[in-house]
Amino acid sequence: MLQEIFNIETYTMLGLLHLALHVLIYSGSGILLYFLRRRISLIPFYIYLGILQVFTSLMSGFYVLDIGWGASVGGGSIAYAATLWAVMLLYIMEHDLEAIKMVILGIIAIQFVFFLLYPYFGYLLGYAGSTNPLMVPPALFNVSFGIFWVGNLLALIEMVLMIFAVEKMKNLFADIPSVVHVLVVYIGVMLIDSVLYPLFAFPVTQSISIVQGIASLISKIFLGLFYSGMLLFAGIALKSPYIQKEDRTHLTFSDMLTLPKSDVIHAWRRAEENQERVRLLLDIISHDIRNYSSSSLGIIQLLKMEYPDLNEGVIDKINRLQRMEQQSIALLENALNLGTLEDTILQTQIVDIESTFEEAKSRLKESYPSLSFRFTGEDTLEGKNVVCNKLLELAIYNILSNMAKYRKQESEEVIIDVDTLVDDETVEVILSDHGIGMDEEEKKHAFDSLQERPRHQRFGLLLVKSILNQSDCDIWITNRPDAPDDYTAGTSFHLVFPRAEATD
């Protein structure tokens, strides 16, 4: 009795081991081919998808793997799960409507060819004028034909359902990480397939019982878990932009079905042309336009030095012109830095927060020469070292600049309060102003992306958020601590950093 139990457990473990090996080979091949896309393009990955279609069609008739608990899984089911996995991988990596549509159209084309060949192969295997050296029974294709078209119809429905379910979950459960949406939907589609496939296939071929099909939930759970693990690994290893970013456009069903192939080709060409234009524009902004602005700023400073006796009205206009040029340079720098930060994880280092704050203050006073600044609580920064990127100075400058821009009307003095909270792991720096403040709606959208914010409104705060988030730091906005219920009293910016050991 014990020997029988041991044998059952051994076969179960071996069955799961073989299943895991299947998943590793199928998904590992897909990850490798996608990783090499920049060297050899995505064409080999598409060929890999086509090969999975062949395996899905044939492997179920060749072997069925016993994985214990009365459950088994066919080779075709493993290959089909790999097909769904590959489509999901392409989606989370490319998030490209045209690419997904081309994949589905390619799968339809392959399945149409199989639709024609299956009955013909079955006929040839039983034809007296053909040789069958391996003695493959004609039933392999004759019986499989009915199952084949039912399964492929379900496969297409499930692929489209899978993509839209991920987008719907992302919209409904925005607070949950996108990677969770992907994994839950993938496992869910596998479970749906385990129920729908036998229900639809049973009228076509009674050799697949509904009871056995429902029992296959166990095998589909294992397939879903194993492939989901590889999907998570692929998303992290290949740095999936879908998992990292939360502001992608949702797909529409009409787009999925109606975009013609010619539009896809034109879209690719336009994308390449647009990339060239963007590179040229960035080069012009970073060199030519910035140089002109810097030269203009230098001439203004020379005018003030050579003609110190100009009347007050002229001096005021010169100061305004100087401030506009300085703000233009700052805007250009923010735009360029934001462009370089896109989809980038910043390298961090130990930063002295006190000296960084002093550098940001100096730049602030140069940008607003007509304003006076008063800082309180700066001594709380002394000796504080944090882990962040060197762009922290730019982030602090943009916060201080925001406070200068949104000061009380007609005020020529900007008062900024500094406070620091330290625990064993983090350093929180609180910068508070006495400006016009932000209501709750403005706080909610202060860090919105370029597509969602009004043009030029608090543009620097988007850069601040990008720098801190991509340096594994954090930021949020509240009312002043001494007026938590009155936003008109001013605004507080809370910056939280990992704590670094103080240097000697």
MARLODO-908836 format. One line per 3 residues: number of its first residue (from 1); their letters; for each residue z, x, y of C-alpha. Coordinates in nm, 2 decimals. Each point is the difference from the previous one (the first is absolute). Layout:
N
NUM	A	Z/X/Y ~ ...
***
This chain:
504
1	MLQ	0.00/0.00/0.00 ~ 0.10/0.28/0.24 ~ -0.32/0.19/-0.10
4	EIF	-0.21/-0.31/0.09 ~ 0.17/-0.03/0.34 ~ -0.05/0.37/0.06
7	NIE	-0.37/-0.03/-0.09 ~ -0.04/-0.30/0.24 ~ 0.16/0.18/0.28
10	TYT	-0.21/0.31/-0.06 ~ -0.32/-0.20/0.00 ~ 0.11/-0.18/0.31
13	MLG	0.07/0.33/0.18 ~ -0.33/0.15/-0.12 ~ -0.19/-0.32/0.11
16	LLH	0.15/0.02/0.35 ~ -0.07/0.38/0.01 ~ -0.37/-0.07/-0.09
19	LAL	-0.01/-0.27/0.27 ~ 0.14/0.24/0.26 ~ -0.25/0.26/-0.10
22	HVL	-0.28/-0.24/0.04 ~ 0.12/-0.09/0.35 ~ 0.05/0.37/0.09
25	IYS	-0.36/0.08/-0.11 ~ -0.17/-0.30/0.17 ~ 0.20/0.02/0.33
28	GSG	0.02/0.38/0.01 ~ -0.38/0.01/-0.02 ~ -0.03/-0.24/0.29
31	ILL	0.25/0.19/0.21 ~ -0.19/0.33/-0.06 ~ -0.34/-0.15/0.08
34	YFL	0.13/-0.16/0.32 ~ 0.18/0.32/0.10 ~ -0.34/0.18/-0.03
37	RRR	-0.18/-0.25/0.21 ~ -0.04/0.23/0.30 ~ -0.17/0.26/-0.21
40	ISL	-0.21/-0.22/-0.23 ~ 0.01/-0.34/0.18 ~ 0.12/-0.33/-0.15
43	IPF	-0.30/-0.04/-0.23 ~ 0.18/0.15/-0.30 ~ 0.29/-0.24/0.06
46	YIY	-0.25/-0.29/0.00 ~ -0.15/0.13/-0.33 ~ 0.36/0.02/-0.14
49	LGI	0.03/-0.37/0.09 ~ -0.32/-0.07/-0.19 ~ 0.12/0.19/-0.31
52	LQV	0.32/-0.21/0.01 ~ -0.22/-0.31/-0.03 ~ -0.16/0.14/-0.31
55	FTS	0.34/0.08/-0.15 ~ 0.13/-0.34/0.09 ~ -0.28/-0.17/-0.18
58	LMS	0.01/0.20/-0.32 ~ 0.35/0.14/-0.06 ~ 0.16/-0.33/-0.08
61	GFY	-0.23/-0.03/-0.30 ~ 0.08/0.35/-0.12 ~ 0.38/0.02/-0.01
64	VLD	0.32/-0.19/0.09 ~ 0.32/0.20/0.07 ~ 0.34/-0.13/-0.13
67	IGW	0.27/0.07/0.26 ~ 0.28/-0.18/-0.17 ~ 0.19/-0.33/0.05
70	GAS	-0.28/-0.19/-0.16 ~ -0.23/0.11/0.29 ~ -0.33/0.18/-0.02
73	VGG	-0.26/0.11/0.25 ~ -0.37/0.05/-0.05 ~ -0.19/0.30/0.12
76	GSI	-0.20/-0.23/0.22 ~ 0.31/-0.14/0.17 ~ 0.11/0.36/0.09
79	AYA	-0.34/0.08/0.14 ~ -0.01/-0.33/0.20 ~ 0.34/0.07/0.15
82	ATL	-0.14/0.34/0.10 ~ -0.29/-0.18/0.17 ~ 0.24/-0.21/0.21
85	WAV	0.20/0.32/0.07 ~ -0.30/0.18/0.12 ~ -0.11/-0.29/0.23
88	MLL	0.35/-0.01/0.14 ~ 0.01/0.38/0.05 ~ -0.33/-0.02/0.19
91	YIM	0.13/-0.28/0.21 ~ 0.33/0.16/0.10 ~ -0.17/0.34/0.07
94	EHD	-0.31/-0.13/0.18 ~ 0.10/-0.35/0.12 ~ -0.37/-0.04/0.05
97	LEA	-0.16/-0.35/-0.04 ~ -0.34/0.14/-0.06 ~ 0.12/0.24/-0.27
100	IKM	0.19/-0.27/-0.19 ~ -0.30/-0.23/0.02 ~ -0.23/0.26/-0.13
103	VIL	0.23/0.07/-0.29 ~ 0.02/-0.37/-0.10 ~ -0.38/-0.03/0.03
106	GII	-0.04/0.31/-0.21 ~ 0.23/-0.15/-0.27 ~ -0.20/-0.32/0.01
109	AIQ	-0.32/0.19/-0.06 ~ 0.14/0.19/-0.29 ~ 0.13/-0.32/-0.16
112	FVF	-0.33/-0.17/0.04 ~ -0.17/0.29/-0.19 ~ 0.27/-0.04/-0.28
115	FLL	-0.06/-0.38/0.01 ~ -0.36/0.06/-0.10 ~ 0.06/0.28/-0.25
118	YPY	0.29/-0.14/-0.20 ~ -0.19/-0.27/-0.19 ~ -0.29/0.24/-0.04
121	FGY	0.22/0.26/-0.16 ~ 0.15/-0.26/-0.23 ~ -0.35/-0.10/-0.11
124	LLG	-0.11/0.36/-0.06 ~ 0.31/0.07/-0.22 ~ -0.10/-0.28/-0.23
127	YAG	-0.38/0.06/0.02 ~ -0.16/0.11/-0.32 ~ -0.23/0.24/0.18
130	STN	0.29/0.21/0.15 ~ 0.24/0.25/-0.16 ~ 0.37/-0.03/0.05
133	PLM	0.15/0.33/-0.14 ~ 0.35/-0.07/0.12 ~ 0.00/-0.35/-0.14
136	VPP	0.10/-0.16/0.33 ~ 0.02/-0.38/-0.06 ~ -0.22/-0.22/0.22
139	ALF	0.31/-0.21/0.07 ~ 0.13/0.28/0.22 ~ -0.26/-0.11/0.26
142	NVS	-0.06/-0.36/-0.10 ~ 0.37/-0.10/0.02 ~ 0.07/0.23/0.29
145	FGI	-0.28/-0.16/0.21 ~ 0.19/-0.32/0.06 ~ 0.32/0.19/0.08
148	FWV	-0.20/0.24/0.22 ~ -0.13/-0.25/0.25 ~ 0.33/-0.19/0.03
151	GNL	0.19/0.33/0.05 ~ -0.24/0.13/0.26 ~ 0.01/-0.32/0.19
154	LAL	0.38/0.02/0.01 ~ -0.02/0.37/0.09 ~ -0.20/-0.07/0.31
157	IEM	0.23/-0.28/0.11 ~ 0.30/0.21/-0.06 ~ -0.14/0.30/0.20
160	VLM	-0.06/-0.22/0.30 ~ 0.33/-0.17/-0.04 ~ 0.18/0.33/-0.03
163	IFA	-0.13/0.13/0.34 ~ 0.07/-0.32/0.19 ~ 0.35/-0.04/-0.17
166	VEK	0.09/0.35/0.13 ~ -0.11/-0.09/0.35 ~ 0.18/-0.34/-0.01
169	MKN	0.32/0.16/-0.12 ~ -0.02/0.26/0.27 ~ -0.03/-0.27/0.26
172	LFA	0.28/-0.22/-0.14 ~ 0.24/0.28/-0.08 ~ -0.06/0.25/0.28
175	DIP	0.35/0.15/-0.03 ~ -0.06/0.11/-0.36 ~ -0.19/0.33/-0.04
178	SVV	-0.37/-0.04/-0.08 ~ 0.03/0.20/-0.32 ~ 0.23/-0.27/-0.14
181	HVL	-0.27/-0.26/0.07 ~ -0.26/0.20/-0.18 ~ 0.21/0.06/-0.31
184	VVY	0.13/-0.36/-0.02 ~ -0.35/-0.15/0.03 ~ -0.15/0.24/-0.26
187	IGV	0.27/-0.09/-0.26 ~ -0.04/-0.37/0.10 ~ -0.38/0.00/-0.06
190	MLI	0.06/0.17/-0.34 ~ 0.24/-0.28/-0.10 ~ -0.24/-0.27/0.13
193	DSV	-0.28/0.16/-0.21 ~ 0.22/-0.01/-0.31 ~ 0.04/-0.38/0.04
196	LYP	-0.35/-0.10/0.13 ~ -0.21/0.22/-0.23 ~ 0.11/-0.17/-0.33
199	LFA	-0.01/-0.34/0.16 ~ -0.36/0.04/0.10 ~ -0.11/0.20/-0.30
202	FPV	0.15/-0.23/-0.26 ~ -0.27/-0.27/0.03 ~ -0.27/0.27/-0.04
205	TQS	0.15/0.18/-0.30 ~ 0.30/-0.14/-0.19 ~ 0.08/0.35/-0.13
208	ISI	0.20/0.05/0.31 ~ 0.30/-0.24/-0.02 ~ 0.17/-0.12/0.31
211	VQG	0.34/0.08/-0.16 ~ -0.11/0.36/-0.06 ~ -0.14/0.02/0.35
214	IAS	0.33/-0.11/0.16 ~ 0.19/0.24/-0.22 ~ -0.22/0.28/0.15
217	LIS	0.21/-0.04/0.32 ~ 0.21/0.29/-0.14 ~ -0.30/0.23/-0.03
220	KIF	-0.12/-0.10/0.35 ~ 0.35/0.07/0.14 ~ -0.02/0.35/-0.14
223	LGL	-0.35/0.05/0.12 ~ 0.10/-0.12/0.35 ~ 0.30/0.23/0.02
226	FYS	-0.18/0.31/-0.13 ~ -0.30/-0.05/0.23 ~ 0.22/-0.09/0.29
229	GML	0.18/0.32/-0.04 ~ -0.32/0.19/0.01 ~ -0.12/-0.20/0.30
232	LFA	0.32/0.09/0.19 ~ -0.05/0.36/-0.09 ~ -0.36/-0.01/0.11
235	GIA	0.09/-0.17/0.33 ~ 0.26/0.27/0.08 ~ -0.19/0.30/-0.13
238	LKS	-0.33/-0.10/0.18 ~ 0.19/-0.11/0.31 ~ -0.13/-0.36/0.00
241	PYI	-0.05/-0.12/0.36 ~ 0.06/-0.36/-0.11 ~ 0.35/0.09/-0.12
244	QKE	0.08/0.20/0.31 ~ -0.15/-0.23/0.26 ~ 0.09/-0.37/0.07
247	DRT	-0.27/-0.11/0.25 ~ -0.32/-0.05/-0.20 ~ -0.24/-0.29/0.04
250	HLT	0.02/-0.27/-0.26 ~ -0.31/-0.08/-0.21 ~ -0.17/-0.33/0.01
253	FSD	-0.16/-0.17/-0.30 ~ -0.32/-0.06/0.18 ~ -0.03/0.37/0.09
256	MLT	0.06/0.10/-0.36 ~ -0.29/-0.22/-0.12 ~ -0.25/0.02/0.28
259	LPK	-0.04/0.35/0.12 ~ -0.34/0.13/-0.12 ~ -0.05/0.35/-0.13
262	SDV	-0.22/0.10/0.30 ~ 0.30/-0.08/0.22 ~ 0.22/0.23/-0.20
265	IHA	-0.25/0.29/0.04 ~ -0.03/-0.07/0.38 ~ 0.38/-0.01/0.02
268	WRR	0.03/0.34/-0.16 ~ -0.26/0.15/0.23 ~ 0.16/-0.16/0.31
271	AEE	0.34/0.14/-0.11 ~ -0.14/0.35/-0.03 ~ -0.16/-0.03/0.34
274	NQE	0.32/-0.14/0.15 ~ 0.20/0.29/-0.14 ~ -0.24/0.25/0.17
277	RVR	0.03/-0.19/0.33 ~ 0.38/0.00/-0.03 ~ 0.01/0.37/-0.06
280	LLL	-0.23/0.06/0.31 ~ 0.22/-0.23/0.21 ~ 0.32/0.17/-0.10
283	DII	-0.16/0.34/0.08 ~ -0.10/-0.13/0.35 ~ 0.35/-0.14/0.06
286	SHD	0.19/0.30/-0.13 ~ -0.20/0.25/0.20 ~ -0.23/-0.13/0.28
289	IRN	0.19/-0.30/0.14 ~ 0.34/0.17/-0.04 ~ -0.13/0.31/0.18
292	YSS	-0.13/-0.21/0.29 ~ 0.34/-0.18/0.03 ~ 0.19/0.33/-0.01
295	SSL	-0.23/0.15/0.26 ~ 0.05/-0.30/0.23 ~ 0.38/0.03/-0.05
298	GII	-0.02/0.36/0.10 ~ -0.19/-0.07/0.32 ~ 0.25/-0.27/0.09
301	QLL	0.29/0.24/-0.04 ~ -0.19/0.26/0.22 ~ -0.05/-0.26/0.27
304	KME	0.37/-0.07/0.01 ~ 0.08/0.37/0.02 ~ -0.26/0.08/0.27
307	YPD	0.06/-0.31/0.22 ~ 0.37/-0.07/-0.01 ~ -0.01/-0.16/0.35
310	LNE	-0.21/-0.30/-0.09 ~ 0.13/-0.33/0.11 ~ 0.21/-0.21/-0.24
313	GVI	-0.27/-0.25/-0.08 ~ -0.25/0.27/-0.11 ~ 0.27/0.18/-0.20
316	DKI	0.08/-0.34/-0.17 ~ -0.36/-0.04/-0.10 ~ -0.03/0.35/-0.13
319	NRL	0.32/-0.05/-0.21 ~ -0.15/-0.32/-0.14 ~ -0.32/0.18/-0.08
322	QRM	0.19/0.28/-0.17 ~ 0.20/-0.25/-0.20 ~ -0.31/-0.18/-0.12
325	EQQ	-0.16/0.33/-0.11 ~ 0.32/0.10/-0.19 ~ 0.01/-0.34/-0.17
328	SIA	-0.37/0.03/-0.09 ~ 0.07/0.33/-0.16 ~ 0.30/-0.14/-0.19
331	LLE	-0.21/-0.30/-0.11 ~ -0.28/0.23/-0.13 ~ 0.26/0.21/-0.19
334	NAL	0.16/-0.31/-0.15 ~ -0.34/-0.13/-0.12 ~ -0.09/0.34/-0.15
337	NLG	0.33/0.04/-0.17 ~ -0.01/-0.35/-0.14 ~ -0.35/0.07/-0.14
340	TLE	0.13/0.31/-0.18 ~ 0.31/-0.19/-0.13 ~ -0.21/-0.26/-0.18
343	DTI	0.08/0.00/-0.38 ~ 0.19/0.32/0.04 ~ 0.34/0.11/-0.13
346	LQT	0.15/0.24/0.26 ~ 0.17/0.32/-0.10 ~ 0.36/0.01/0.11
349	QIV	0.23/0.28/0.11 ~ 0.34/0.05/0.16 ~ -0.01/-0.11/0.36
352	DIE	0.26/0.07/0.28 ~ 0.02/-0.35/0.15 ~ 0.16/0.13/0.32
355	STF	-0.28/0.25/0.09 ~ -0.26/-0.25/-0.10 ~ 0.15/-0.26/0.23
358	EEA	0.00/0.26/0.29 ~ -0.37/0.07/-0.06 ~ -0.08/-0.37/0.01
361	KSR	0.20/-0.04/0.32 ~ -0.20/0.28/0.17 ~ -0.33/-0.16/-0.09
364	LKE	0.13/-0.34/0.12 ~ 0.10/0.14/0.34 ~ -0.35/0.16/0.04
367	SYP	-0.17/-0.33/-0.09 ~ 0.21/-0.20/0.25 ~ 0.06/0.23/0.30
370	SLS	0.07/-0.29/0.24 ~ 0.29/-0.13/-0.22 ~ 0.35/0.14/-0.04
373	FRF	0.17/0.00/-0.34 ~ 0.37/-0.01/-0.09 ~ 0.11/0.06/-0.36
376	TGE	0.35/-0.07/-0.13 ~ 0.15/0.10/-0.34 ~ -0.24/0.29/-0.06
379	DTL	0.29/0.22/-0.12 ~ 0.02/-0.22/-0.32 ~ -0.33/0.17/-0.11
382	EGK	0.15/0.35/0.01 ~ 0.00/0.18/-0.34 ~ -0.19/-0.29/-0.17
385	NVV	-0.27/0.11/-0.24 ~ -0.23/-0.25/-0.18 ~ -0.29/0.00/-0.24
388	CNK	-0.32/-0.11/0.16 ~ -0.35/0.11/0.10 ~ -0.05/0.22/0.30
391	LLE	-0.18/-0.30/0.17 ~ 0.35/-0.14/0.06 ~ -0.01/0.13/0.36
394	LAI	-0.32/-0.21/0.06 ~ 0.18/-0.31/-0.15 ~ 0.30/0.04/0.22
397	YNI	-0.22/0.06/0.31 ~ -0.19/-0.33/-0.07 ~ 0.33/-0.19/-0.03
400	LSN	0.12/0.15/0.33 ~ -0.34/-0.07/0.16 ~ 0.02/-0.36/-0.12
403	MAK	0.34/-0.03/0.18 ~ -0.15/0.14/0.32 ~ -0.29/-0.24/-0.01
406	YRK	0.21/-0.31/-0.07 ~ 0.29/0.08/0.25 ~ 0.13/-0.27/0.23
409	QES	-0.25/-0.10/0.27 ~ 0.00/0.22/0.31 ~ 0.26/0.23/-0.16
412	EEV	-0.06/0.37/0.07 ~ 0.28/0.12/-0.23 ~ -0.01/-0.02/-0.38
415	IID	0.34/0.01/-0.17 ~ -0.01/0.09/-0.37 ~ 0.31/0.00/-0.22
418	VDT	0.02/0.22/-0.31 ~ 0.24/-0.05/-0.29 ~ 0.01/0.15/-0.35
421	LVD	0.15/-0.13/-0.32 ~ 0.04/0.24/-0.29 ~ 0.09/-0.05/-0.37
424	DET	-0.02/0.21/-0.31 ~ -0.38/-0.06/-0.04 ~ -0.15/-0.12/0.32
427	VEV	0.00/0.06/0.38 ~ -0.07/-0.31/0.22 ~ -0.10/0.06/0.36
430	ILS	0.02/-0.30/0.23 ~ -0.20/0.01/0.32 ~ 0.07/-0.29/0.24
433	DHG	-0.15/-0.09/0.33 ~ 0.08/-0.25/0.28 ~ -0.36/-0.13/0.03
436	IGM	-0.16/-0.34/-0.03 ~ 0.08/-0.02/-0.37 ~ -0.19/-0.16/-0.29
439	DEE	0.05/-0.35/-0.13 ~ 0.01/-0.06/-0.38 ~ -0.37/-0.06/-0.02
442	EKK	-0.08/0.32/0.18 ~ 0.24/0.20/-0.22 ~ -0.17/-0.15/-0.31
445	HAF	-0.34/0.12/0.11 ~ 0.09/0.32/0.18 ~ -0.13/0.22/-0.29
448	DSL	-0.30/-0.22/-0.09 ~ -0.33/0.17/-0.10 ~ -0.29/0.04/0.25
451	QER	-0.17/-0.31/-0.14 ~ 0.30/-0.22/0.06 ~ 0.13/0.11/0.34
454	PRH	-0.13/-0.08/0.34 ~ -0.22/0.28/0.13 ~ 0.20/0.29/0.15
457	QRF	0.33/-0.18/-0.03 ~ 0.28/0.24/-0.11 ~ -0.26/0.21/-0.18
460	GLL	0.23/0.30/-0.02 ~ 0.25/-0.19/-0.22 ~ -0.26/-0.03/-0.28
463	LVK	-0.02/0.38/0.00 ~ 0.38/0.03/0.00 ~ 0.02/-0.23/-0.30
466	SIL	-0.27/0.19/-0.18 ~ 0.16/0.34/0.06 ~ 0.34/-0.11/-0.11
469	NQS	-0.10/-0.20/-0.31 ~ -0.23/0.27/-0.12 ~ 0.28/0.25/0.04
472	DCD	0.23/-0.21/-0.22 ~ 0.20/-0.11/0.31 ~ 0.05/-0.34/0.15
475	IWI	0.01/-0.19/0.33 ~ 0.09/-0.35/0.12 ~ 0.06/-0.17/0.33
478	TNR	0.31/-0.21/0.12 ~ 0.15/-0.12/0.32 ~ 0.24/0.24/0.17
481	PDA	0.33/0.04/-0.19 ~ 0.20/-0.12/0.30 ~ -0.22/-0.31/0.04
484	PDD	-0.10/-0.10/-0.35 ~ -0.09/-0.36/0.11 ~ -0.18/0.08/0.32
487	YTA	-0.34/0.17/-0.05 ~ -0.06/0.02/0.38 ~ 0.29/0.26/0.03
490	GTS	-0.22/0.26/-0.18 ~ -0.13/0.13/-0.33 ~ 0.14/0.24/-0.26
493	FHL	-0.21/0.20/-0.24 ~ 0.18/0.11/-0.32 ~ -0.15/0.31/-0.16
496	VFP	0.14/0.09/-0.34 ~ -0.06/0.34/-0.16 ~ 0.11/0.18/-0.32
499	RAE	0.27/0.23/0.09 ~ -0.05/0.38/-0.02 ~ 0.28/0.26/-0.02
502	ATD	0.08/0.15/0.34 ~ -0.14/0.34/0.05 ~ 0.23/0.29/0.09
***
